[in-house]
Amino acid sequence: MDLKDAHWGMRVVWTVRIRERTLRFMSNARRGGFAENVFMRNVEIGQVKEAVLTIDFMYETGPNGPYKPVVRNVNLENVRSTNSPRVMGIASFPTN
């Protein structure tokens, strides 16, 4: 199975004192998955093309599928970027 088709899950994730990395969560309702309790601290990022934190649930097939992905409790502390168009970018499912 290709990783892009897998369901994913992360309960507690720490990133501390890294350089040149952003946080990106990309999924859709076909893949599902979850990420919770994610902590990013003391990070220096150079120029960022999109955002320091990206959550994209509209990736590929978007809302078409039975598994709704979840991202919750994401904490960024002392994260610096030299040039970013935005801190956060979120693409989620439309509401009814």
PyMOL commands that set and color helices and strands:
alter all, ss='L'
color gray80, all
select helices_A, chain A and resi 3-5
alter helices_A, ss='H'
color red, helices_A
select strands_A, chain A and resi 9-10+13-16+23-26+34-47+51-56+70-83+86-91
alter strands_A, ss='S'
color yellow, strands_A
deselect
rebuild
show_as cartoon
